[in-house]
């Protein structure tokens, strides 16, 4: 039995001439004549002073009018409509198209008899419409769907296709097509549901019929798409009905195609699963989720808002199911039309989130393949069909992965051939399944497959999971295969948060792999690109702020610092050429870490950060604030912890004191003001800081100074001008070009100087985080000259260091202003440095390339790295070496 109402019980004989003639006439008929062929006509001949009134099954050959029945056409000489003569010889009439289809077996005779009974007692308009629908059924069943599409475009949408006959005018309206689509879809779904409920054996015997139904649903979908295209500018209930109808049609078609594949393979009932039963499989999935939650890295916006906690530790399969929106689909009453296709044993509700509780709602894994097809293809949006097929592939991989390939691999080949899936998609689904599996064997198998599928289309979560599973090497391979490419600027514009998340992952991967320099290059390039595209919006709105470049730079810098702190890379991190915007967040991260972990050297390293840039006053204020915090901490600490805090604080205080000895008298007065609380080097810039700085206010008074810190504008203060004048009046020969050069030199020019006489283990501090920018090998002329003189004069100065009593903090420091080697070559050092700086005058140190390392156009202090004496000569050099997070 065919599904459509007008279909015959038995298929027609397509080899017969009658069937071929009927189909040829239907395919070649003028579409306006198709309406006339569908109309019921009564004989207009006069008999016994009244009209004949019988059904007209034929048309006259002479004029083509359906005006006389078969009997009256033999006795009448002229057509009652046009009065044209009817020839006496040959066939005077030929069968109308509708009745020709009935005679050929294309339309059921019982269906036509029911129409005639309705016509005798019902509305003739409905009868004509149903006869036209029958002709559409014939076209749909015989691959003549374009005929219906052309009927819409050439007849229904043609303003000239009108008629004064109300019955014919109704047949020319597109509502007739819409009603036919609804009627045909409902009939097909009803018939398909009956086959589904008949059992596996019956379904296998009806496979050819199911394939025909799938083709008919595809044809109806084509007709609906043509109708929707004609109403692109209209917004009405009529258009909404069309959208819902096409959605149900697509879901029924996609579900039917998946069921046909399952029926061919008997729902894989004959293939053994790698799990003993459903409960063991479910327990394994719950364990995977627990492992994913345990190894999950924190989301970058958790620190700001604390949201997204529900999505932590999401598996690939869990995220894929959530993207389908299956839960919302179950609550959609408009999908009741296709609910009859669902198996009675399938779950009536489904939850995409995998949890350990055992409730009535079903979750992944699916109980069987039939339930998987019902849940995936009858729910969720129809345009997600590729994702649904991928989830079904994931299910098959998960069920059979450890089984021998000969038992189940042929399923994948047939699935790919049936649905047009590429080899890369197959491997990608397998990688998703393997990365969700918490076993080490699955991880190794996934890593062996990743080079084959890595490209720009690779899912960004793959690198994140590899990082969480301690494989940053493979994560870097995946990233460098295409996920790193942020040259497509429209990606950042359209989905800023998504791109930011991927950028954070890329930085994390590189730092974890030990490529700190490369991580900083990526960080700087990304921030520069975002800053070029986005203008900083200063509106006090969280959503607006998150879309600005300020937020991106804050997140990137904070994440960079956080990972370096966790991995003990702070000594290398402070050598990188951070700019003023990034420096605010670096300052805050290190200061917060020092407050959270006072026994760690993070606060001391923050002081070293400023000392290496010859910003002694800022270093002093950081030390001053740390001391206040440490004094409060000592009150509630144990003796062991208090001893460590005191040792760190004492050493840091001595280090800062030695550096302050190099300052001129005017700068020392500022230090006294800071010490008494009358002046704050950081607070001076708070009043002129960025307008968005108030958004990033610190949460505690201990870190209040780091929030408002903005050194880029400090040189505009009046006090700074006073300091410059004081230095000039005191006879200091500090030229503007010389001071500007030293102020613009990034940390690369203050490379960690390691004497040849120092032990070999100290040389580790010179590796990593160095960006050559000036001179060869990244060395400044100042340091090269210092090394040359050191080789001639010996290492007497380095041997006069200050050694801490605590062995846990190895230190070596030379801050004596009256060391003999320094006195011998003061003049030559100054001369060399001034000569080397002349090439930088009149332009910024930072070039126009992609990576703007150390772009500090303004520095808060004019005081150079060498202390200035009465004749503008350097007083002392400070050597600071950091080894494995400890300051030497």
Beta strands, then each sheet from edge to edge (+ up, - down):
strand 1: 46-47
strand 2: 50-51
strand 3: 58-60
strand 4: 93-95
strand 5: 882-883
strand 6: 886-887
sheet 1: 1+ 2-
sheet 2: 3+ 4-
sheet 3: 5+ 6-
end
